[in-house]
Amino acid sequence: MTVIIAFAANILVATAKTVAAVVTGSASMLAEAAHSWADAGNEVFLLIAERSSARAPDAGHPLGYGRDAYVWSLFAAVGLFTAGAVVSVQHGITELIDPEPASDFLVAYLVLAVAAVLEGISFTQSVVQVRRGARRFNRQALDYALNGSNPTLRAVLAEDAAALAGLALAFVGILLHQVTGLAVYDALGSLAIGVLLGAVAFILINRNRRFLVGEVPTPAVRAAVGRALAEHPEIERVTYLHLEFVGPARLFVVAAVDLTGDRREDDVARQLRTLEHAIEENELVQKVVLTLSVSDEPSIGFIATS
């Protein structure tokens, strides 16, 4: 729902900004139009990310398709850089070299005001969802947004925040252009918007890259999973634990455990499989692989840290 709201808002805002850019001739407004069209296109990638990553595991993908969320979100971040940042910087440089005066400033201000309202609605929806997720996993909202495993939510929040900041930059650039009569301020506004989008795109690209190559959960998550295993009535101790995100809020768990009692080999194998299936009932766990500990392996202590 958050992605759909952001997509609808960006289409309306992009159309209005494009018309205003043509009418006013403002470099900052043109940069904002490119920004909004880039955001609208990126929402399509994010919608694909949500749908594709939700597919159930199959024979070819036993861990599911969760990492598709990071692939498509990476495409969206690259799109934000190329269609938003590069275009804005290029146009700003062109305007610095050959500045053109703008006109009909009132049109620009009205469009910026309407855009601020629409982007504000989308941003508020994103913040609400971030806070809901942060409460669910007992994390700080900002940490959950930046370092959480949900790439589409992170992308929408970052793009909405950048959109509001871009509107402020465009307003300042256009206002200074109107007050001083110097188009250089409008061009500088376009450059500032491009730099802003480039920074946001770099952060999103880096976060998706890290999850694609195997991001490990935070120590707090590791401690929580380890304690849950160690406190299971059929597990005496845990000597090895590997956790890896294979999708938004989906973990691949590999652990070496020492089972209670002294059973036959076949009984132990069946017990391990039963434990795996029981742990996989947790909605946050995609797949579990349990092996037996060697007697001289030390137990792992699990201490909750942030």
N, C-alpha and C positions, 0 to 999 in steps of 0.2 A: 504493500500500500504506500509506503514512504517513497519508493522509486516512482510509482505512478503519479503521485501528487507532484513530485519534483519535475517529472517529464511534462505534465500539463502546464505547470507554471512556466517552465523554460520555453515552451513553444509560444505561449502568449507573450512573454517578455521579449523573446528574440524578434518576433514579428514587429512589436511596437518599437523596439530599439532600431531596427533596420529602417523603418519608415522615418523615425526621428533623425537618424544619421543622414538619410538622403535629403530631408528637408533643411536641416541645420548646417550640414557640412562639417560637423564636429568630429575631430579625430578621436576624442575620448568616447564619443557615442558610438562611433564605428567599431572601436575596440571592444566596447561592451556588447555590441550586437554579435561580433564574432565569438565573444565569450559565451553568450547565451546559446547561440547555435551549436557551439561545441558541447556545452552542457546537455542540450537536448539530444544530440547524437549519442553522447555517452550514456544517457539513460537507457537507450535501446540496448547497448552492450550490457548494462547492469540488469535489465530485465531478462536478457538471455542467460546471464550468469545465475540468477536465482532459479530459473526454470531448469537449466541444464544440470546444475549441481544437485538438484533435488531428486534426480533419477535414482532408482533403487540399484543396489549392487547386482552384477550378473557374473557369468562365468569368466568373461574377459576383464572385468573390473571388480574383483572381490572386495575391494575397499570402497566401492562406490565411485561416484563422479563428483564428490565434493570439491576437489581441487579445480574443477572447471570454473568455480566462482572466482578463483584468483586469476585464472587465464583471461577470462572476459573482462574482469575488473582492471587487469593490466592493460588490455586493449583500450579501455575507456580512459585510463590515465595517460597513455601515449596520445590518444586523440585530444585530450585536454591540452597537452603540451603543443602538439603540431597545429591544431586548428584554432587554439585559443592564444597561447603564449607567443608562438612564432608570428602569427598574423598581427597581433597587437604590437609587438616590438617592431616588426618590419614597417607597419604603417606609421608608428610613432617616429621612426628614423626618417621616413620619407617626408613627413610633415615638418620635421626639424630642418631638413635640407630645403624644402620648398613649401613653406607654410601657406595655408589658405585660410582666409577669414571665415568665421562662422556667422550664422544669423538665426533669427527665430529662436532665441534662447529659451523663451517661455515653453515652447514645445518640448525642448530637451528636459527642462525641469519637471514638467508634468509627467513625461514618460519615466523619468528616474523615480518620481514619487510612486507611481503605479507599480513599477518594477520592485521597489522596496517593499511594498505591501505584499505582493505575491511571493517574493523571495522570502520575506519574513514568515509567511504562513508555512512555506515548505521547510524552512529552517527550524521553526518551532516544532513541527511534526517530527523532524529528525532528532531534535534534542529530547523530546518525550520518549522516543523509542530507545535512545542511548541510555537515558536514565533508568528505563524499565529493565534493560539488559544488565546494566551495572548493578542494580539491586538484586537481580536474580543470581548473579555470580559473586555478589559481595565485593564489588570493586568500585574504585573511584570512577566517576563518569568520564573524565578526560582520559584516564588510563585505558578504560574500556574502549573508548572511541579510537584512540591512536594505536593501541596494541592488541585489541581484541581480534578474534578470528573471523569476524563478519566483515568482508571487504566491501560489500554493496552499501551497508549502512555507513561505513567509514567514508566511502566515496561521496555519497549524497550529502553527508554532514559537511565534509570538507568543501565540496563544490558550492553548497548553499552559503557557508561562511565566506568563501572567496567571492561569491556573487555580491553579498552585502558590502564587503570591503571594496570591491570594484566599483560599486555604485557610488560610494563615498569618494573614491579617487576621481571618478568621472565628474561628479558634482563640483569638486574643488577645481579641477582643470577647466571646466566650462565656465565656472564663476570667475576665475582669474582671467580667462580669455575675455569675458564680457567686460569686466571692470577695467582691465588694462588695455584692451584692444590688441594684445599680443597673442598670436596663435601658438607661440612656443609653449605656453602653459597647457594648452589643449594637447599638443604633441607629447609633452612630458607626462600628462595624465595617461595617454595611451601606452607609453613606455612603462609607467608604473604598474598599470594593469597587467601588461605582459609579463613583467618580472614576478608579480604576485602569482599569476597562473602557473608560471614555470616552477616556482617554489612548491606550490601545492602539488603539481603533477609529479615532481621529483619525490616528494614524500610518499605519495600513493604508489608510484612505481616501485620504490624501494620496499615498502611494506608487502606488496603482492609478491615481489621477487623472493623475499625471505620466507614467506609461507609456501611458495612453490618448491623451494629447495629443501624444505623440511624444518619449519619453525617448531621449536619445542615450547611447551606451555611454561607459564611462570612457575617459580618455586612454590608458590601457594597452591597452585593447581596440582603440581606433582605431589606435594605433601598430602593434599586432600585425597587423591587417588590412592597413594601409598597406605594411608591410614585405613581407608575403606577396605583395601585388600587384607591388610594385617589384622583387622578386627573381624574378618569373616570367621565364623565358627569352625570352618573346615580348613583354615589356613593357619599354620603355627607361626610362620615367619616369612618374610620376603627378602630375597638376597639380590635381586636384580629387577630394575624397572626402567622400561623405555616408553616414553609417551611422544606422540607426534600428531599434529593436526593434519587430518586428511579432508577437511572441509570446515565450513563455519560451525563451530561448537560440536565438532565430531572428532573423536580421538581414536587413534590406533594404539592399543596397549599390548606390550610384551613384558611378561614378568616371569621370574623364576621364583617358585614358592616351595616351601616345605609343608607338606600336608600333615594334619593330625593323624595319629594312629599308624598302624603298620599293616598295610593291605597287600594283596597279591598284585603283580604287575598289571594284569588285565583290569582289575578293579580300580587301580590307581588311574589308569588311562581313561576309564569311563568317568571317574570322579572329576578328573581335569576337564573333560568335555562338558560335563554337567555344570561345573563352575563357570566355564567360559560362556555358555549360553545364558546362565543366570546374570552374569555381569553385563552381557550385551543387552539385557533388558533395559538398562539405563539409556535414556534418550541421548545422552552425550557421548556414548561409546559406540563407535562404528564396528570395531573388530577387536577381539581379545585372543592372544596366544599365550598359554601358560605352559611352562616347563618345570621340571623338578629341580630343586636346589641340590647342590652337592653338600655333604655333611660339614665339610670344613670351610665353606663359604660364610663370611660374616653377614649378619643381618643388617638391613638398612634401617636407619632411624629417620623418621619423617617429622620434621619441625616446620610448622607453618611460618613462612616469611613472605613479605610483600614483594 
